Amino acid sequence: MARKKVKLAYITDDSARKATFKKRKKGLMKKVSELSTLCDVNACAIIYSPYDSQPEVWPSPQGVQSVLARFNSMPSMDQSKKMFNQDTYLRERIGKVQEQLKNQKKENRKKEIERVMFQSLTGKSLQGLMHMDLKDLDRTIDQHLEQIQSRVKSITEEALKNQSQEQGASVAADHKPDHVIKRLTI
């Protein structure tokens, strides 16, 4: 059975929040352990909670200190190379969404112009279209004509190829070698 999508919002019920925290913390620690084991990487986790007086650490306090010491010994450029903070993450997401929006607008414009093109074929007037719309319509018509001409050319070439193969096969059947004819007459 599929899980329902969890609404990511603060859980207001104290007991439900505490239960969720315990389950999620256990799962997170398990994932860090699996990552470390499967990929042979140094990893650690430190979780502070209002429910415990001391932070929970994985794999151990010494293991965490070892990983942090190794991290702190790296040059600051290497430390921050793949780090994300809220601002960086949001800027990246906004950039991706803006790119998706731009692509969707282009796609919508293309579909709108194609719709106008097909409506004009049914006799609908092009009156009221702006100069830019007419230019886009002209470009779209040219693209469709090129596609049609290319398709017609490939179909014609394929038909000619098949026709020549059929003719070659019938000519070969009419002209049997002499030794084949002699055997047939004996």
N, CA, C and O of each residue as an XYZ file, in Angstrom:
744
protein
N       0.843     -1.181      0.000
C       0.000      0.000      0.000
C       0.883      1.238      0.000
O       1.850      1.306      0.759
N       0.570      2.203     -0.828
C       1.391      3.402     -0.956
C       1.173      4.325      0.242
O       0.095      4.372      0.835
N       2.223      5.046      0.567
C       2.111      6.013      1.657
C       1.507      7.298      1.124
O       1.729      7.685     -0.023
N       0.738      7.949      1.983
C       0.194      9.235      1.551
C       1.253     10.312      1.756
O       2.137     10.179      2.603
N       1.152     11.372      0.976
C       2.129     12.451      1.041
C       1.997     13.180      2.376
O       0.898     13.527      2.809
N       3.135     13.400      3.009
C       3.154     14.068      4.297
C       3.207     15.578      4.073
O       4.014     16.080      3.291
N       2.337     16.277      4.773
C       2.354     17.738      4.691
C       3.503     18.227      5.564
O       3.523     17.979      6.769
N       4.459     18.922      4.952
C       5.615     19.396      5.701
C       5.262     20.711      6.387
O       5.409     21.795      5.822
N       4.802     20.578      7.599
C       4.462     21.736      8.418
C       4.692     21.342      9.875
O       4.753     20.158     10.208
N       4.817     22.322     10.713
C       5.048     22.083     12.132
C       3.892     21.277     12.702
O       2.728     21.597     12.463
N       4.212     20.236     13.454
C       3.192     19.400     14.094
C       2.830     20.054     15.418
O       3.666     20.145     16.317
N       1.598     20.505     15.539
C       1.189     21.265     16.733
C       0.922     20.368     17.939
O       1.123     20.798     19.074
N       0.480     19.152     17.722
C       0.199     18.223     18.826
C       1.525     17.728     19.409
O       2.338     17.128     18.705
N       1.731     17.988     20.704
C       3.001     17.649     21.356
C       3.335     16.164     21.288
O       4.465     15.801     20.961
N       2.375     15.308     21.591
C       2.678     13.869     21.613
C       2.940     13.345     20.202
O       3.817     12.503     20.007
N       2.198     13.828     19.238
C       2.421     13.401     17.846
C       3.784     13.895     17.358
O       4.499     13.176     16.659
N       4.137     15.131     17.733
C       5.430     15.693     17.331
C       6.568     14.890     17.944
O       7.557     14.605     17.269
N       6.438     14.523     19.218
C       7.491     13.756     19.885
C       7.619     12.368     19.259
O       8.731     11.883     19.049
N       6.493     11.732     18.963
C       6.521     10.401     18.340
C       7.154     10.479     16.951
O       7.967      9.629     16.588
N       6.783     11.494     16.181
C       7.358     11.679     14.846
C       8.860     11.929     14.946
O       9.643     11.385     14.167
N       9.251     12.751     15.908
C      10.677     13.040     16.104
C      11.449     11.766     16.375
O      12.502     11.544     15.776
N      10.949     10.926     17.265
C      11.660      9.690     17.620
C      11.796      8.780     16.399
O      12.870      8.236     16.142
N      10.697      8.615     15.643
C      10.739      7.741     14.466
C      11.686      8.291     13.409
O      12.509      7.559     12.859
N      11.566      9.576     13.131
C      12.398     10.182     12.088
C      13.872     10.199     12.489
O      14.748      9.991     11.650
N      14.146     10.445     13.771
C      15.535     10.457     14.248
C      16.148      9.075     14.073
O      17.289      8.950     13.628
N      15.407      8.056     14.415
C      15.897      6.684     14.269
C      16.177      6.385     12.794
O      17.202      5.791     12.460
N      15.260      6.801     11.915
C      15.438      6.579     10.477
C      16.643      7.332      9.935
O      17.388      6.812      9.104
N      16.829      8.559     10.408
C      17.959      9.368      9.959
C      19.286      8.737     10.386
O      20.229      8.667      9.598
N      19.350      8.287     11.615
C      20.573      7.640     12.094
C      20.855      6.370     11.293
O      22.006      6.075     10.972
N      19.798      5.620     10.975
C      19.963      4.411     10.177
C      20.507      4.757      8.794
O      21.393      4.069      8.285
N      19.982      5.820      8.184
C      20.442      6.233      6.849
C      21.907      6.655      6.875
O      22.662      6.312      5.966
N      22.314      7.384      7.890
C      23.723      7.801      7.998
C      24.615      6.567      8.144
O      25.683      6.493      7.536
N      24.181      5.615      8.941
C      24.940      4.374      9.122
C      25.050      3.613      7.803
O      26.130      3.141      7.446
N      23.928      3.491      7.074
C      23.932      2.794      5.786
C      24.835      3.498      4.776
O      25.591      2.846      4.055
N      24.757      4.813      4.726
C      25.597      5.586      3.814
C      27.067      5.341      4.100
O      27.863      5.127      3.185
N      27.415      5.374      5.362
C      28.802      5.159      5.757
C      29.274      3.748      5.401
O      30.394      3.569      4.922
N      28.430      2.761      5.631
C      28.794      1.364      5.372
C      28.843      1.064      3.882
O      29.832      0.525      3.387
N      27.776      1.412      3.162
C      27.664      1.062      1.744
C      28.656      1.805      0.860
O      29.182      1.247     -0.103
N      28.905      3.052      1.191
C      29.751      3.881      0.321
C      31.150      4.100      0.880
O      31.970      4.770      0.254
N      31.424      3.547      2.038
C      32.727      3.669      2.680
C      33.156      5.127      2.787
O      34.243      5.515      2.358
N      32.256      5.927      3.380
C      32.563      7.345      3.591
C      32.540      7.637      5.082
O      31.883      6.951      5.864
N      33.274      8.672      5.450
C      33.237      9.130      6.834
C      32.019     10.028      6.980
O      31.885     11.024      6.270
N      31.146      9.678      7.889
C      29.934     10.456      8.121
C      29.651     10.496      9.612
O      30.073      9.624     10.371
N      28.931     11.525     10.006
C      28.500     11.613     11.393
C      27.185     12.370     11.443
O      26.819     13.069     10.498
N      26.490     12.226     12.539
C      25.239     12.942     12.740
C      25.197     13.434     14.174
O      25.582     12.728     15.106
N      24.723     14.652     14.326
C      24.549     15.239     15.656
C      23.131     15.806     15.672
O      22.781     16.644     14.840
N      22.330     15.352     16.611
C      20.949     15.821     16.692
C      20.684     16.358     18.096
O      20.780     15.632     19.086
N      20.349     17.645     18.157
C      19.938     18.266     19.405
C      18.423     18.220     19.441
O      17.764     18.450     18.427
N      17.873     17.924     20.600
C      16.411     17.912     20.703
C      15.968     18.482     22.041
O      16.713     18.462     23.020
N      14.746     18.987     22.063
C      14.230     19.502     23.344
C      13.839     18.370     24.293
O      13.524     18.616     25.457
N      13.858     17.140     23.801
C      13.424     15.998     24.609
C      14.585     15.340     25.342
O      14.358     14.556     26.263
N      15.823     15.636     24.958
C      17.001     15.035     25.584
C      17.918     16.133     26.102
O      18.013     17.207     25.508
N      18.596     15.852     27.219
C      19.507     16.859     27.769
C      20.818     16.904     26.990
O      21.450     17.956     26.903
N      21.230     15.770     26.423
C      22.464     15.697     25.649
C      22.125     15.435     24.176
O      21.138     14.760     23.884
N      22.935     15.963     23.245
C      22.676     15.668     21.828
C      22.956     14.193     21.532
O      23.819     13.574     22.154
N      22.217     13.650     20.583
C      22.479     12.277     20.156
C      23.480     12.343     19.012
O      23.338     13.156     18.099
N      24.494     11.484     19.066
C      25.534     11.480     18.034
C      25.666     10.092     17.449
O      25.393      9.083     18.098
N      26.093     10.078     16.202
C      26.412      8.809     15.548
C      27.722      9.010     14.818
O      27.867     10.052     14.178
N      28.666      8.130     14.853
C      28.684      6.792     15.429
C      28.990      6.814     16.918
O      28.488      5.984     17.676
N      29.811      7.763     17.330
C      30.149      7.909     18.744
C      30.701      9.321     18.898
O      31.017      9.964     17.897
N      30.827      9.820     20.131
C      31.408     11.160     20.291
C      32.819     11.265     19.689
O      33.171     12.297     19.116
N      33.628     10.199     19.819
C      34.973     10.228     19.252
C      34.901     10.204     17.715
O      35.665     10.902     17.049
N      34.004      9.416     17.167
C      33.831      9.356     15.711
C      33.397     10.703     15.144
O      33.876     11.123     14.090
N      32.492     11.376     15.844
C      32.034     12.694     15.411
C      33.200     13.680     15.465
O      33.400     14.453     14.528
N      33.961     13.657     16.541
C      35.102     14.563     16.663
C      36.111     14.312     15.551
O      36.697     15.256     15.020
N      36.318     13.055     15.198
C      37.263     12.710     14.126
C      36.788     13.284     12.787
O      37.575     13.885     12.055
N      35.508     13.100     12.468
C      34.974     13.612     11.201
C      35.025     15.138     11.180
O      35.410     15.732     10.173
N      34.640     15.769     12.282
C      34.663     17.241     12.343
C      36.092     17.785     12.270
O      36.324     18.820     11.646
N      37.034     17.110     12.889
C      38.433     17.544     12.834
C      38.941     17.465     11.400
O      39.638     18.364     10.929
N      38.588     16.392     10.717
C      39.002     16.240      9.314
C      38.381     17.345      8.455
O      39.043     17.919      7.590
N      37.111     17.632      8.702
C      36.418     18.681      7.958
C      37.049     20.045      8.235
O      37.285     20.824      7.312
N      37.315     20.328      9.495
C      37.892     21.623      9.873
C      39.320     21.804      9.370
O      39.786     22.934      9.225
N      40.021     20.698      9.101
C      41.394     20.807      8.606
C      41.433     21.114      7.105
O      42.486     21.460      6.570
N      40.294     20.991      6.432
C      40.236     21.301      4.995
C      40.292     22.806      4.790
O      39.870     23.562      5.665
N      40.809     23.257      3.639
C      40.765     24.691      3.342
C      39.310     25.183      3.306
O      38.402     24.423      2.969
N      39.103     26.426      3.647
C      37.731     26.948      3.739
C      37.000     26.898      2.392
O      35.779     26.743      2.366
N      37.722     27.025      1.279
C      37.085     26.927     -0.043
C      36.513     25.528     -0.245
O      35.392     25.378     -0.732
N      37.273     24.510      0.125
C      36.797     23.136     -0.020
C      35.636     22.848      0.934
O      34.722     22.096      0.598
N      35.678     23.445      2.110
C      34.599     23.244      3.077
C      33.270     23.763      2.540
O      32.234     23.118      2.702
N      33.302     24.902      1.917
C      32.046     25.538      1.503
C      31.649     25.229      0.062
O      30.607     25.688     -0.408
N      32.478     24.448     -0.645
C      32.223     24.200     -2.060
C      30.844     23.606     -2.308
O      30.131     24.073     -3.197
N      30.456     22.605     -1.558
C      29.178     21.941     -1.801
C      28.167     22.184     -0.678
O      27.181     21.458     -0.553
N      28.417     23.191      0.118
C      27.492     23.503      1.200
C      26.321     24.311      0.678
O      26.450     25.113     -0.247
N      25.199     24.083      1.287
C      24.010     24.857      0.970
C      23.517     25.516      2.235
O      23.474     24.904      3.303
N      23.149     26.762      2.099
C      22.386     27.377      3.163
C      21.020     27.705      2.570
O      20.795     27.497      1.378
N      20.138     28.200      3.370
C      18.773     28.446      2.899
C      18.770     29.399      1.711
O      18.042     29.178      0.744
N      19.563     30.440      1.772
C      19.601     31.442      0.703
C      20.095     30.827     -0.613
O      19.482     31.024     -1.662
N      21.196     30.089     -0.552
C      21.760     29.461     -1.754
C      20.780     28.462     -2.345
O      20.574     28.417     -3.558
N      20.184     27.669     -1.481
C      19.223     26.667     -1.943
C      18.035     27.341     -2.636
O      17.628     26.931     -3.723
N      17.495     28.355     -2.011
C      16.326     29.038     -2.598
C      16.678     29.728     -3.914
O      15.888     29.699     -4.858
N      17.851     30.345     -3.985
C      18.267     30.984     -5.240
C      18.373     29.952     -6.368
O      17.942     30.202     -7.494
N      18.948     28.798     -6.051
C      19.081     27.754     -7.061
C      17.706     27.251     -7.508
O      17.461     27.084     -8.703
N      16.816     27.013     -6.551
C      15.466     26.542     -6.878
C      14.704     27.584     -7.695
O      14.012     27.242     -8.654
N      14.834     28.852     -7.314
C      14.146     29.922     -8.054
C      14.665     29.975     -9.484
O      13.884     30.137    -10.421
N      15.974     29.842     -9.659
C      16.551     29.843    -11.004
C      16.010     28.696    -11.842
O      15.684     28.888    -13.014
N      15.911     27.505    -11.257
C      15.386     26.348    -11.984
C      13.922     26.557    -12.343
O      13.508     26.257    -13.462
N      13.150     27.063    -11.415
C      11.726     27.286    -11.673
C      11.534     28.375    -12.728
O      10.640     28.272    -13.568
N      12.361     29.408    -12.690
C      12.267     30.456    -13.715
C      12.591     29.892    -15.095
O      11.956     30.265    -16.081
N      13.566     29.004    -15.171
C      13.906     28.366    -16.446
C      12.756     27.491    -16.933
O      12.432     27.493    -18.120
N      12.143     26.748    -16.024
C      10.990     25.922    -16.387
C       9.836     26.800    -16.877
O       9.162     26.462    -17.850
N       9.618     27.911    -16.208
C       8.560     28.833    -16.605
C       8.819     29.395    -17.993
O       7.905     29.487    -18.813
N      10.056     29.769    -18.254
C      10.424     30.292    -19.574
C      10.170     29.249    -20.664
O       9.612     29.564    -21.715
N      10.583     28.011    -20.408
C      10.364     26.933    -21.378
C       8.884     26.664    -21.579
O       8.449     26.406    -22.702
N       8.102     26.720    -20.505
C       6.662     26.483    -20.620
C       5.993     27.602    -21.412
O       5.075     27.344    -22.190
N       6.441     28.835    -21.222
C       5.889     29.960    -21.988
C       6.182     29.789    -23.478
O       5.323     30.044    -24.322
N       7.416     29.349    -23.794
C       7.764     29.102    -25.203
C       6.877     28.021    -25.796
O       6.385     28.151    -26.917
N       6.679     26.956    -25.035
C       5.845     25.839    -25.503
C       4.396     26.289    -25.696
O       3.752     25.932    -26.682
N       3.899     27.067    -24.753
C       2.529     27.570    -24.872
C       2.382     28.487    -26.086
O       1.377     28.422    -26.794
N       3.364     29.328    -26.325
C       3.336     30.231    -27.480
C       3.322     29.419    -28.776
O       2.565     29.716    -29.700
N       4.169     28.394    -28.827
C       4.232     27.542    -30.014
C       2.886     26.878    -30.274
O       2.410     26.854    -31.409
N       2.273     26.338    -29.223
C       0.970     25.679    -29.372
C      -0.108     26.677    -29.785
O      -0.980     26.346    -30.589
N      -0.058     27.879    -29.250
C      -1.044     28.907    -29.602
C      -0.928     29.282    -31.080
O      -1.938     29.409    -31.771
N       0.289     29.456    -31.556
C       0.491     29.805    -32.967
C       0.064     28.643    -33.866
O      -0.532     28.866    -34.920
N       0.362     27.409    -33.461
C      -0.087     26.256    -34.250
C      -1.611     26.184    -34.283
O      -2.195     25.838    -35.310
N      -2.254     26.507    -33.164
C      -3.716     26.518    -33.122
C      -4.266     27.551    -34.101
O      -5.222     27.276    -34.825
N      -3.664     28.737    -34.124
C      -4.080     29.790    -35.068
C      -3.875     29.301    -36.502
O      -4.727     29.521    -37.363
N      -2.743     28.638    -36.756
C      -2.454     28.134    -38.096
C      -3.538     27.143    -38.549
O      -4.066     27.251    -39.655
N      -3.854     26.191    -37.690
C      -4.853     25.187    -38.062
C      -6.247     25.797    -38.169
O      -7.046     25.358    -38.996
N      -6.550     26.798    -37.351
C      -7.846     27.472    -37.467
C      -7.937     28.245    -38.781
O      -9.001     28.316    -39.394
N      -6.819     28.820    -39.206
C      -6.842     29.573    -40.475
C      -7.079     28.634    -41.651
O      -7.639     29.043    -42.668
N      -6.657     27.379    -41.520
C      -6.907     26.394    -42.576
C      -8.395     26.072    -42.697
O      -8.866     25.679    -43.764
N      -9.123     26.240    -41.609
C     -10.569     25.990    -41.644
C     -11.346     27.235    -42.051
O     -12.577     27.216    -42.073
N     -10.639     28.316    -42.373
C     -11.291     29.519    -42.877
C     -11.415     30.639    -41.874
O     -11.974     31.687    -42.198
N     -10.916     30.457    -40.670
C     -10.992     31.530    -39.672
C     -10.061     32.670    -40.082
O      -8.939     32.438    -40.532
N     -10.531     33.876    -39.922
C      -9.782     35.066    -40.330
C      -8.574     35.293    -39.423
O      -8.587     34.955    -38.240
N      -7.538     35.874    -40.011
C      -6.332     36.221    -39.255
C      -6.382     37.670    -38.788
O      -5.395     38.203    -38.281
N      -7.513     38.286    -38.960
C      -7.679     39.681    -38.534
C      -7.483     39.780    -37.028
O      -7.871     38.880    -36.284
N      -6.901     40.840    -36.598
C      -6.702     41.074    -35.170
C      -5.379     40.550    -34.652
O      -5.032     40.787    -33.495
N      -4.625     39.834    -35.493
C      -3.316     39.353    -35.041
C      -2.299     40.480    -35.122
O      -2.320     41.287    -36.051
N      -1.433     40.523    -34.164
C      -0.372     41.532    -34.125
C       0.716     41.143    -35.135
O       0.761     40.014    -35.623
N       1.583     42.105    -35.432
C       2.675     41.878    -36.387
C       3.566     40.716    -35.930
O       3.968     39.879    -36.738
N       3.871     40.673    -34.623
C       4.717     39.608    -34.074
C       4.028     38.252    -34.224
O       4.680     37.254    -34.528
N       2.710     38.217    -34.010
C       1.961     36.965    -34.172
C       2.052     36.473    -35.610
O       2.235     35.280    -35.851
N       1.926     37.385    -36.559
C       1.989     37.020    -37.971
C       3.377     36.502    -38.346
O       3.503     35.556    -39.123
N       4.422     37.132    -37.787
C       5.784     36.659    -38.043
C       5.970     35.239    -37.501
O       6.534     34.378    -38.176
N       5.486     35.003    -36.262
C       5.585     33.670    -35.669
C       4.768     32.658    -36.470
O       5.185     31.512    -36.634
N       3.604     33.081    -36.968
C       2.763     32.208    -37.782
C       3.475     31.845    -39.080
O       3.434     30.695    -39.515
N       4.121     32.820    -39.692
C       4.878     32.585    -40.930
C       5.995     31.571    -40.683
O       6.190     30.645    -41.470
N       6.717     31.754    -39.592
C       7.819     30.842    -39.246
C       7.277     29.427    -38.983
O       7.880     28.444    -39.411
N       6.167     29.328    -38.296
C       5.569     28.026    -37.992
C       5.106     27.324    -39.257
O       5.307     26.120    -39.416
N       4.485     28.077    -40.158
C       4.034     27.502    -41.431
C       5.232     26.990    -42.224
O       5.185     25.893    -42.781
N       6.303     27.775    -42.278
C       7.519     27.352    -42.985
C       8.082     26.061    -42.385
O       8.489     25.163    -43.121
N       8.106     25.966    -41.055
C       8.624     24.760    -40.397
C       7.767     23.545    -40.740
O       8.292     22.464    -41.009
N       6.451     23.725    -40.729
C       5.564     22.604    -41.052
C       5.709     22.201    -42.518
O       5.678     21.013    -42.842
N       5.866     23.183    -43.404
C       6.063     22.866    -44.818
C       7.354     22.087    -45.034
O       7.380     21.131    -45.809
N       8.421     22.489    -44.358
C       9.691     21.766    -44.462
C       9.535     20.319    -43.987
O      10.055     19.394    -44.612
N       8.821     20.131    -42.886
C       8.602     18.781    -42.367
C       7.797     17.950    -43.362
O       8.101     16.778    -43.585
N       6.777     18.554    -43.958
C       5.944     17.841    -44.935
C       6.766     17.482    -46.162
O       6.690     16.355    -46.651
N       7.556     18.436    -46.670
C       8.377     18.178    -47.854
C       9.408     17.086    -47.575
O       9.660     16.235    -48.428
N       9.989     17.109    -46.408
C      10.968     16.086    -46.031
C      10.301     14.713    -45.965
O      10.863     13.722    -46.432
N       9.131     14.661    -45.398
C       8.395     13.390    -45.289
C       7.993     12.871    -46.674
O       8.120     11.678    -46.950
N       7.510     13.764    -47.542
C       7.138     13.367    -48.903
C       8.362     12.827    -49.634
O       8.275     11.811    -50.323
N       9.496     13.499    -49.488
C      10.728     13.066    -50.146
C      11.134     11.667    -49.680
O      11.487     10.816    -50.496
N      11.084     11.432    -48.365
C      11.501     10.120    -47.856
C      10.522      9.029    -48.299
O      10.948      7.910    -48.582
N       9.240      9.325    -48.364
C       8.257      8.337    -48.818
C       8.466      8.034    -50.296
O       8.396      6.876    -50.709
N       8.725      9.073    -51.096
C       8.966      8.887    -52.531
C      10.220      8.047    -52.757
O      10.209      7.127    -53.575
N      11.287      8.349    -52.049
C      12.521      7.583    -52.179
C      12.309      6.127    -51.785
O      12.824      5.220    -52.439
N      11.563      5.909    -50.734
C      11.290      4.540    -50.282
C      10.466      3.788    -51.325
O      10.715      2.612    -51.587
N       9.482      4.471    -51.919
C       8.644      3.831    -52.941
C       9.477      3.489    -54.177
O       9.325      2.403    -54.736
N      10.358      4.401    -54.612
C      11.215      4.143    -55.769
C      12.173      2.982    -55.487
O      12.428      2.153    -56.361
N      12.683      2.931    -54.302
C      13.601      1.854    -53.912
C      12.874      0.502    -53.953
O      13.399     -0.477    -54.484
N      11.682      0.464    -53.397
C      10.888     -0.773    -53.407
C      10.519     -1.182    -54.836
O      10.545     -2.364    -55.177
N      10.174     -0.192    -55.667
C       9.799     -0.465    -57.055
C      10.979     -1.042    -57.825
O      10.816     -1.996    -58.586
N      12.167     -0.471    -57.633
C      13.346     -0.976    -58.352
C      13.719     -2.380    -57.866
O      14.183     -3.200    -58.658
N      13.526     -2.662    -56.599
C      13.799     -3.998    -56.083
C      12.821     -5.019    -56.671
O      13.204     -6.141    -57.003
N      11.559     -4.614    -56.793
C      10.553     -5.511    -57.376
C      10.864     -5.785    -58.849
O      10.733     -6.918    -59.311
N      11.275     -4.751    -59.584
C      11.609     -4.914    -61.004
C      12.842     -5.800    -61.155
O      12.900     -6.649    -62.045
N      13.799     -5.605    -60.305
C      15.008     -6.426    -60.350
C      14.690     -7.887    -60.079
O      15.282     -8.776    -60.692
N      13.772     -8.140    -59.176
C      13.390     -9.514    -58.857
C      12.655    -10.158    -60.023
O      12.861    -11.340    -60.299
N      11.794     -9.400    -60.721
C      11.048     -9.974    -61.855
C      11.969    -10.210    -63.051
O      11.794    -11.192    -63.773
N      12.946     -9.329    -63.272
C      13.915     -9.509    -64.361
C      14.765    -10.742    -64.076
O      15.047    -11.517    -64.990
N      15.167    -10.931    -62.858
C      15.980    -12.087    -62.481
C      15.195    -13.378    -62.677
O      15.774    -14.396    -63.058
N      13.912    -13.357    -62.429
C      13.089    -14.550    -62.621
C      12.921    -14.872    -64.102
O      12.848    -16.045    -64.469
N      12.858    -13.841    -64.970
C      12.708    -14.043    -66.415
C      13.985    -14.562    -67.054
O      13.915    -15.320    -68.022
N      15.130    -14.185    -66.554
C      16.421    -14.558    -67.142
C      17.122    -15.584    -66.269
O      18.002    -15.245    -65.478
N      16.721    -16.851    -66.422
C      17.363    -17.914    -65.656
C      18.621    -18.342    -66.391
O      18.653    -18.299    -67.621
N      19.639    -18.744    -65.686
C      20.869    -19.192    -66.327
C      20.601    -20.421    -67.203
O      19.655    -21.170    -66.960
N      21.469    -20.626    -68.255
C      21.303    -21.716    -69.223
C      21.335    -23.082    -68.568
O      20.562    -23.961    -68.949
N      22.220    -23.288    -67.579
C      22.313    -24.605    -66.957
C      21.027    -24.950    -66.207
O      20.671    -26.122    -66.090
N      20.326    -23.927    -65.698
C      19.057    -24.174    -65.028
C      17.999    -24.560    -66.058
O      17.193    -25.459    -65.818
N      18.001    -23.876    -67.211
C      17.031    -24.164    -68.273
C      17.265    -25.572    -68.833
O      16.300    -26.298    -69.072
N      18.530    -25.976    -69.049
C      18.832    -27.308    -69.592
C      18.349    -28.395    -68.654
O      17.806    -29.403    -69.106
N      18.535    -28.212    -67.367
C      18.093    -29.208    -66.424
C      16.576    -29.329    -66.442
O      16.024    -30.418    -66.290
N      15.921    -28.207    -66.627
C      14.470    -28.241    -66.653
C      13.945    -28.937    -67.900
O      12.872    -29.538    -67.842
N      14.652    -28.885    -69.028
C      14.182    -29.478    -70.271
C      14.537    -30.948    -70.370
O      13.914    -31.653    -71.163
N      15.473    -31.439    -69.635
C      15.883    -32.850    -69.738
C      14.887    -33.759    -69.096
O      15.074    -34.976    -69.091
